[in-house]
Amino acid sequence: MAGTGSQATMENTHQAAARASAIARSLSGARGASMDELSALLCQLLDAAGLSAEQRLDILGGAFVAEAVGPQWKPGTTADDAHESLRLDDSELADAVEAVATVLLGRAETRHVTGQALAELRRLLSEA
């Protein structure tokens, strides 16, 4: 019976990989796709990856920030320089980047603090 769970997990992993591969192949024809079609395709990729809702938001938020600031980030510049350059080009986008980056940072800090608290709780319980 012990092998049954690991076999099911391997099958699920292979199925997810096959779905992701099929979706990735369809990306090559996405050049003329509408925004709705591209959005659906991206959601299918995230589904195939088996990501949680929280992971999906973190990935999409991080991608948004990277895509918005990336063109401004030249060799030898800092993140602050790139953000200021973005602000000069598109202040609304810079505001959105700040808002999303603040949320992402807050979520990461919360996960870190939660992890530390759980580790301390485990330590205290192991001493009892």
LINWO-V412622 format. One record per helix or strand of 3 or more residues. SS is the DSSP state (helix for helix, strand for strand). FROM is the first residue (numbers start at 1). TO is the last residue. If there is no record, write none. Layout:
ss->[SS:SS]
from->[FROM:FROM]
to->[TO:TO]
//
This chain:
ss->[helix:helix:helix:helix:helix:helix]
from->[2:30:35:53:79:91]
to->[27:32:49:70:89:127]
//
